[in-house]
Every structure is written in C-alpha cells, then in structure tokens.
C-alpha cells in the first residue's frame, strides 16, 4: 500500500480561517462558562493528594495515593502546577480550558482524509459539545485522559488510518510518541490499556519498527511506575487497587443503576471483592444481564452543564434540551455507522472503522465495573469523528438514491 502524504497546502486559507474563528469562539465560551471553582466528586481527594505529592517523602510512602488506590496521573498534574505556581486552582481551570481547546483540533485531524465540509462540521460538533465544557471544568482525571488518548490515536491514525509520510524517522517517532501518550493515559486511568489492539493495528500499517517503537513508548511510564511499586509496595504491578472494589460496587445484590454507591459488606464466605463479584455473576446471571443494560444506558446519558450564575428565564431549559438532543443525535449517528457496517460496509460508509472500534472498546472497559455518565466524555472527539462523516455519507447516499429514482421514472431520453 502506498503511503498517503497529507499536504497542508491542500487545506484552503478559507478553511483555516473558519477553524481559527470556531476555536476562538469555543475558547470564549469555555471561559464564559467557567465556574467559580473546580467541582467534582473526587476533586477534594485529588487536591489533598496533590498537596502531599509536592514533598519527596510522599513518593516512598506505602500509604501514598491511599495505598495506590487512586491513579497517579491527575494528582501529579495538580502537584506540578502547585509546586511551580503555588496553590492556584484558578490556574488549573485555565490550563484545563486550553487542554479542552485541543479536542476540536483532534477531531479535525481525525477527519482530515475527508472533505473540508466534513472536517469543519466535525470541528464544530466537538466545539459545541457539552462534553467539551464538562471536561474543561471538571476537577477530575477525565480531561487528561481525553487529551492523552486522543493524541495517541491521532498520531497513528495518520491520514484516514494510513501512515502520514514515508520517512523512517517519522515512523519511529510516531510509534514512540503514540505509545508514550497512551502510557501516560494509563497513569491517569488504567482502563486506557483496552485500546491497545486498535493502536497496534494502526501501527502495523506504518511497519513493524513502528510497532516496536509504540510498545517501547508505552512501556516507559508503565515500567517506571511498576518499579516504584516494587520498591515501595513490594509488588511489581503497575495497576491501581481500586478495580476490585469498583467491580463489587457495580455488581452486588443491592445495586440499582450500575453507578456509584457505597459498597455493601462482603457476603459470608467471600475472600475478596473479586471473589464476591465473580460469585455474584455466576449465581445471578439474569440480574447481571439486567444491570449490564442499566450500565449501558447510564454511559449514554448526556453531559449536562449547570452554570453557576443566573440565566434569563428559560435559558437553563434550552441549555439542557440542547444537551439532550445533541447527545441523542450524535449517538444515533454513531449507531447508524455500526448498523451500516454490519449490513453494508465500505464503500457505502466512511472509512472510520478503527475509530469506532477505539470508542467501543473504551466504552466496554466500564461494563464489568461501575458506570457513570462522565466516563463517556473523554472520547467525544472520536465519537464525533465517526458520527459526523456517517451523517454526510448517509445524506449523499439518500441524494444518489433519489436521483436514480427520478431517472428511472423519467426513463431514457428519446431522440
């Protein structure tokens, strides 16, 4: 297969101008909707850990991160800011706003193999997405997870899933950078590893040296953290310790929605949370299946925005209605691609299969555990990069079918 080189000169000045205007408006809205302070269920805990992490002795303390219960990534991000600039949550918010500003750009890059109209539409969709504003202003790991995972995918995606350039150094650096980004995403949240098969598939298209470089880049932060754990905790595992309790929270006799709840006591005879969870799956398969459906529904819930200042009468209702309709439509378009892929496949549909697989794997990572609506938000750019081109392709197919129908009714032209 020939390498497809993306030439930036193919992007018109008009398109670049539109991109800059949209990004400027997005940045303005991100600042306008900025709350007075960071909010999130786990924000106080992250801040507490970040304040402690500024001292070197913290990192050699077995009780750090509550015994490795909390992932290291986001608290370390906060600690670095506090160490350099002092305790300044407003600065954290500003930095997160600029990180969120990258998300529409990532979506634009994921669709750069399409037409300018599709690229711009995808950029706009992510720019106005409630998930973008939610991520920017949430005092949690989701914004960093989004940035690192999307960056890792964008690098290896190249142009439409094909390598971007034949140079060997570019292939090697692409693998290293993509792997390093995913490794840092793992440090933010361990579930990021589930997308490795898709990235390996894309790396193979660049060549086996790129695959090796990707694995090396991925292993650097993971191995570093595993080595630290071996010295401090006596375990070489790089994984956090909250997976088993989250599995029990999402799979127990008292669960109702599949979301967060106080974990009930372990049942008699259960040796661990994992043991109790597996026994629950085996003993109540019908209830397990029922909860699975509730988790899926919960993951698909919209990301709502709640401004802290008083809005004109009816504005809040309009904002929430927009969030609901936006969520429904973009998910419907994604589902249209999945069903179309099953029944028709390319070339009827856009060539975004690896992007859809990347998104579905990430969503599936939550199902054995608990599910919250915020868990869906990090990969909103990937969702849009599948949904928007699908809508354009369906419209094109509809127009083509209508044209054929008209020609059939008119019949052959008579001389």
DANOR-V35598 format. One record per residue. N is the residue number from 1. PHI is phi in whole degrees, 0 to 359 (999 if undefined). BURIAL is b if it has 9 or more other ideal C-beta (glycine too) atoms within 8 Angstrom, else e. D_CENTER is the distance of its C-alpha to the mean C-alpha in Angstrom with 1 decimal. Layout:
BEGIN
((N & PHI & BURIAL & D_CENTER) (N & PHI & BURIAL & D_CENTER))
END
This chain:
BEGIN
((1 & 999 & e & 29.7) (2 & 286 & e & 30.2) (3 & 293 & b & 27.6) (4 & 253 & b & 26.3) (5 & 276 & e & 26.7) (6 & 274 & b & 24.8) (7 & 253 & e & 27.3) (8 & 296 & e & 26.3) (9 & 291 & e & 29.7) (10 & 287 & e & 28.7) (11 & 277 & e & 26.6) (12 & 288 & e & 29.2) (13 & 298 & e & 30.0) (14 & 296 & e & 29.5) (15 & 295 & b & 25.9) (16 & 297 & b & 25.3) (17 & 296 & e & 27.1) (18 & 299 & b & 25.1) (19 & 300 & b & 21.8) (20 & 296 & e & 23.4) (21 & 296 & e & 24.7) (22 & 296 & b & 21.4) (23 & 295 & b & 19.7) (24 & 296 & e & 22.7) (25 & 295 & b & 22.7) (26 & 297 & b & 19.0) (27 & 298 & b & 19.9) (28 & 298 & e & 23.0) (29 & 294 & b & 21.2) (30 & 300 & b & 18.7) (31 & 285 & e & 21.9) (32 & 297 & e & 23.9) (33 & 273 & b & 21.6) (34 & 296 & b & 21.2) (35 & 287 & b & 22.5) (36 & 295 & e & 25.5) (37 & 206 & e & 23.5) (38 & 298 & b & 20.1) (39 & 230 & e & 19.6) (40 & 169 & b & 17.7) (41 & 301 & e & 19.0) (42 & 255 & b & 18.7) (43 & 303 & b & 19.4) (44 & 302 & e & 23.1) (45 & 293 & e & 22.5) (46 & 298 & b & 20.1) (47 & 294 & b & 22.8) (48 & 301 & e & 25.5) (49 & 295 & b & 24.1) (50 & 298 & b & 23.5) (51 & 294 & b & 27.1) (52 & 286 & b & 28.4) (53 & 290 & b & 26.3) (54 & 286 & b & 28.4) (55 & 256 & e & 31.3) (56 & 301 & e & 31.7) (57 & 296 & e & 33.2) (58 & 298 & b & 30.1) (59 & 288 & b & 28.4) (60 & 258 & e & 31.3) (61 & 268 & e & 31.5) (62 & 300 & e & 30.7) (63 & 274 & e & 29.7) (64 & 300 & b & 27.0) (65 & 55 & b & 23.7) (66 & 53 & e & 25.8) (67 & 69 & b & 26.6) (68 & 69 & b & 23.2) (69 & 285 & e & 21.8) (70 & 268 & b & 19.2) (71 & 296 & b & 16.7) (72 & 280 & e & 18.1) (73 & 300 & b & 15.4) (74 & 292 & b & 15.1) (75 & 301 & b & 18.9) (76 & 292 & b & 19.8) (77 & 303 & b & 18.1) (78 & 295 & b & 20.1) (79 & 298 & b & 23.2) (80 & 296 & e & 23.3) (81 & 294 & b & 23.3) (82 & 295 & b & 26.0) (83 & 294 & e & 28.0) (84 & 275 & e & 28.3) (85 & 247 & e & 28.6) (86 & 83 & e & 29.6) (87 & 288 & e & 28.1) (88 & 217 & b & 26.5) (89 & 289 & b & 23.7) (90 & 295 & e & 24.2) (91 & 296 & b & 23.4) (92 & 301 & b & 20.1) (93 & 299 & b & 19.2) (94 & 296 & e & 20.4) (95 & 296 & b & 18.3) (96 & 292 & b & 15.1) (97 & 297 & b & 16.2) (98 & 289 & b & 16.6) (99 & 295 & b & 13.2) (100 & 296 & b & 11.8) (101 & 295 & b & 14.4) (102 & 287 & b & 12.8) (103 & 297 & b & 9.9) (104 & 299 & b & 12.6) (105 & 294 & b & 14.1) (106 & 301 & b & 11.3) (107 & 297 & b & 11.4) (108 & 297 & b & 15.2) (109 & 291 & b & 15.3) (110 & 292 & b & 13.5) (111 & 247 & b & 16.3) (112 & 288 & b & 19.1) (113 & 275 & b & 20.9) (114 & 262 & b & 21.6) (115 & 276 & e & 24.0) (116 & 304 & e & 24.0) (117 & 297 & e & 23.9) (118 & 292 & b & 20.7) (119 & 301 & b & 19.0) (120 & 294 & b & 20.2) (121 & 299 & b & 19.3) (122 & 295 & b & 15.6) (123 & 302 & b & 15.8) (124 & 296 & b & 17.5) (125 & 302 & b & 15.2) (126 & 288 & b & 12.2) (127 & 294 & b & 14.9) (128 & 262 & e & 16.3) (129 & 296 & b & 13.4) (130 & 303 & b & 14.0) (131 & 296 & b & 10.3) (132 & 297 & b & 10.8) (133 & 289 & b & 13.9) (134 & 298 & b & 12.7) (135 & 296 & b & 10.3) (136 & 297 & b & 13.2) (137 & 253 & b & 15.7) (138 & 275 & b & 14.4) (139 & 275 & b & 16.1) (140 & 211 & b & 13.5) (141 & 286 & b & 11.2) (142 & 301 & b & 7.9) (143 & 293 & b & 8.6) (144 & 291 & b & 9.5) (145 & 300 & b & 6.7) (146 & 299 & b & 4.5) (147 & 296 & b & 7.8) (148 & 291 & b & 8.8) (149 & 292 & b & 6.3) (150 & 295 & b & 6.7) (151 & 298 & b & 10.2) (152 & 301 & b & 11.0) (153 & 289 & b & 10.3) (154 & 302 & b & 12.2) (155 & 297 & b & 15.0) (156 & 278 & b & 15.8) (157 & 294 & b & 15.2) (158 & 60 & b & 18.2) (159 & 239 & b & 19.7) (160 & 65 & b & 18.8) (161 & 87 & b & 18.1) (162 & 248 & b & 21.3) (163 & 303 & b & 22.3) (164 & 255 & b & 22.9) (165 & 114 & b & 26.3) (166 & 270 & e & 28.9) (167 & 294 & e & 29.6) (168 & 297 & e & 29.4) (169 & 296 & e & 28.2) (170 & 291 & b & 25.3) (171 & 295 & b & 24.3) (172 & 294 & b & 24.7) (173 & 292 & b & 22.9) (174 & 298 & b & 19.9) (175 & 295 & b & 19.7) (176 & 298 & b & 20.3) (177 & 293 & b & 17.8) (178 & 295 & b & 14.9) (179 & 296 & b & 16.0) (180 & 297 & b & 16.5) (181 & 297 & b & 13.0) (182 & 290 & b & 11.6) (183 & 298 & b & 14.5) (184 & 290 & b & 13.7) (185 & 298 & b & 10.1) (186 & 299 & b & 12.4) (187 & 294 & b & 14.6) (188 & 282 & b & 12.1) (189 & 202 & b & 11.1) (190 & 300 & b & 13.0) (191 & 295 & e & 10.8) (192 & 300 & b & 8.9) (193 & 296 & e & 12.2) (194 & 294 & b & 11.9) (195 & 270 & b & 10.5) (196 & 305 & b & 13.7) (197 & 303 & e & 15.8) (198 & 293 & b & 14.0) (199 & 292 & b & 14.2) (200 & 297 & b & 17.7) (201 & 301 & b & 18.6) (202 & 291 & b & 17.7) (203 & 295 & b & 19.5) (204 & 300 & b & 22.5) (205 & 295 & b & 23.0) (206 & 282 & b & 23.5) (207 & 125 & b & 26.0) (208 & 297 & e & 26.4) (209 & 301 & b & 26.8) (210 & 292 & b & 23.3) (211 & 299 & b & 22.2) (212 & 298 & b & 24.3) (213 & 296 & b & 23.0) (214 & 298 & b & 19.4) (215 & 296 & b & 20.6) (216 & 298 & b & 22.5) (217 & 300 & b & 19.8) (218 & 295 & b & 17.5) (219 & 284 & b & 20.6) (220 & 301 & b & 21.7) (221 & 291 & b & 19.6) (222 & 294 & b & 19.5) (223 & 294 & b & 23.3) (224 & 300 & e & 24.0) (225 & 289 & b & 22.5) (226 & 296 & b & 24.3) (227 & 295 & b & 27.5) (228 & 300 & b & 27.3) (229 & 294 & b & 26.9) (230 & 294 & b & 29.8) (231 & 284 & e & 32.0) (232 & 266 & b & 31.1) (233 & 252 & e & 30.3) (234 & 77 & e & 32.2) (235 & 230 & e & 29.2) (236 & 276 & e & 27.6) (237 & 289 & e & 24.3) (238 & 273 & b & 21.2) (239 & 278 & e & 19.5) (240 & 287 & b & 19.5) (241 & 254 & b & 22.0) (242 & 264 & e & 20.1) (243 & 296 & b & 18.9) (244 & 291 & b & 22.3) (245 & 288 & b & 23.0) (246 & 292 & b & 19.6) (247 & 295 & b & 20.7) (248 & 290 & b & 24.1) (249 & 298 & b & 22.7) (250 & 273 & b & 20.9) (251 & 215 & b & 23.9) (252 & 212 & b & 27.3) (253 & 298 & e & 30.3) (254 & 264 & e & 29.6) (255 & 292 & b & 26.0) (256 & 241 & e & 25.8) (257 & 254 & e & 22.3) (258 & 87 & b & 20.2) (259 & 267 & b & 18.8) (260 & 290 & e & 20.0) (261 & 204 & e & 23.7) (262 & 294 & e & 26.3) (263 & 295 & e & 26.7) (264 & 289 & e & 30.1) (265 & 299 & e & 32.6) (266 & 296 & e & 32.6) (267 & 291 & e & 35.1) (268 & 303 & e & 38.4) (269 & 90 & e & 38.3) (270 & 281 & b & 34.6) (271 & 270 & e & 34.2) (272 & 198 & e & 30.6) (273 & 296 & b & 27.5) (274 & 300 & b & 26.5) (275 & 299 & b & 30.0) (276 & 295 & b & 29.9) (277 & 294 & b & 26.6) (278 & 296 & e & 27.9) (279 & 297 & b & 31.2) (280 & 295 & b & 29.7) (281 & 301 & b & 27.9) (282 & 286 & e & 31.2) (283 & 274 & e & 33.5) (284 & 225 & e & 31.7) (285 & 297 & e & 29.8) (286 & 292 & e & 30.3) (287 & 291 & e & 28.8) (288 & 299 & b & 25.9) (289 & 295 & e & 25.2) (290 & 296 & e & 25.7) (291 & 295 & b & 23.2) (292 & 302 & b & 20.6) (293 & 298 & e & 21.1) (294 & 293 & b & 20.7) (295 & 295 & b & 17.4) (296 & 299 & b & 16.0) (297 & 298 & e & 17.5) (298 & 292 & b & 16.1) (299 & 293 & b & 12.5) (300 & 271 & e & 13.4) (301 & 294 & b & 15.0) (302 & 293 & b & 14.6) (303 & 266 & b & 13.5) (304 & 270 & e & 17.0) (305 & 249 & b & 18.4) (306 & 236 & e & 21.6) (307 & 299 & b & 23.5) (308 & 277 & e & 26.0) (309 & 263 & e & 28.8) (310 & 288 & e & 31.1) (311 & 259 & e & 30.2) (312 & 303 & e & 32.9) (313 & 306 & e & 33.9) (314 & 88 & e & 31.5) (315 & 292 & e & 28.7) (316 & 297 & e & 26.6) (317 & 298 & e & 27.2) (318 & 297 & e & 26.2) (319 & 297 & b & 23.0) (320 & 288 & b & 22.0) (321 & 296 & e & 23.3) (322 & 299 & b & 21.2) (323 & 300 & b & 18.0) (324 & 294 & b & 19.2) (325 & 295 & e & 20.3) (326 & 301 & b & 17.2) (327 & 297 & b & 15.0) (328 & 296 & b & 17.8) (329 & 292 & e & 18.3) (330 & 290 & b & 14.9) (331 & 289 & b & 14.5) (332 & 297 & e & 18.1) (333 & 295 & b & 17.6) (334 & 296 & b & 14.8) (335 & 297 & e & 17.3) (336 & 298 & b & 20.0) (337 & 295 & b & 18.5) (338 & 299 & b & 18.2) (339 & 294 & e & 21.8) (340 & 295 & b & 23.0) (341 & 296 & b & 21.8) (342 & 291 & e & 23.8) (343 & 264 & e & 26.8) (344 & 236 & e & 27.1) (345 & 83 & e & 24.7) (346 & 299 & e & 25.0) (347 & 272 & e & 26.7) (348 & 299 & e & 26.5) (349 & 251 & b & 22.7) (350 & 294 & b & 20.6) (351 & 275 & e & 19.7) (352 & 231 & b & 16.0) (353 & 305 & b & 16.2) (354 & 299 & b & 14.2) (355 & 294 & b & 11.2) (356 & 297 & b & 11.9) (357 & 296 & b & 12.4) (358 & 302 & b & 9.2) (359 & 292 & b & 7.4) (360 & 294 & b & 10.5) (361 & 298 & b & 10.6) (362 & 297 & b & 7.4) (363 & 295 & b & 9.0) (364 & 294 & e & 12.3) (365 & 299 & e & 11.7) (366 & 272 & b & 12.3) (367 & 296 & b & 15.4) (368 & 289 & e & 17.9) (369 & 245 & b & 17.3) (370 & 261 & b & 16.8) (371 & 230 & b & 14.5) (372 & 229 & b & 13.6) (373 & 301 & b & 12.4) (374 & 293 & b & 10.2) (375 & 294 & b & 8.2) (376 & 281 & b & 6.8) (377 & 296 & b & 6.0) (378 & 301 & b & 3.0) (379 & 256 & b & 2.4) (380 & 301 & b & 6.0) (381 & 299 & b & 7.4) (382 & 290 & b & 7.2) (383 & 302 & b & 8.6) (384 & 294 & b & 11.1) (385 & 292 & b & 12.0) (386 & 265 & b & 13.2) (387 & 292 & b & 14.7) (388 & 295 & b & 16.6) (389 & 301 & b & 18.4) (390 & 297 & b & 19.3) (391 & 300 & b & 21.0) (392 & 296 & b & 22.9) (393 & 293 & b & 24.0) (394 & 295 & b & 25.1) (395 & 297 & e & 27.1) (396 & 297 & e & 28.7) (397 & 295 & b & 29.6) (398 & 296 & e & 31.1) (399 & 296 & e & 33.1) (400 & 296 & e & 34.3) (401 & 294 & e & 35.4) (402 & 296 & e & 37.2) (403 & 297 & e & 39.0) (404 & 296 & e & 40.2) (405 & 296 & e & 41.4) (406 & 295 & e & 43.4) (407 & 297 & e & 44.9) (408 & 293 & e & 45.8) (409 & 290 & e & 47.6) (410 & 291 & e & 49.4) (411 & 84 & e & 50.5) (412 & 295 & e & 51.9) (413 & 288 & e & 53.6) (414 & 260 & e & 57.4) (415 & 288 & e & 59.5))
END
